[in-house]
Amino acid sequence: MDQMITYPIGEASFRNLRADGAVYVDKTALIYQLVKQGRYYFLSRPRRFGKSLLVSTLE
């Protein structure tokens, strides 16, 4: 039997996302490049678009 895929709509915690087994596209290499540059970035995205989730992956 196929397992239903869970999409993390509205989830802002990377820890909870992993615990729930939800789908996550790993972009840590891109995040690392941003952090390594040592600059500030303005994350201008709509509500519920993963800004908090992006930041929680760095914690």
Buried (B, 14 or more C-beta within 10 A) or exposed (E): EEEEEEEBEEBBBBEEBEEEEBEBEEEEEEBEEEEEEEEEEEEEEEEEEBBBBBEBBEE
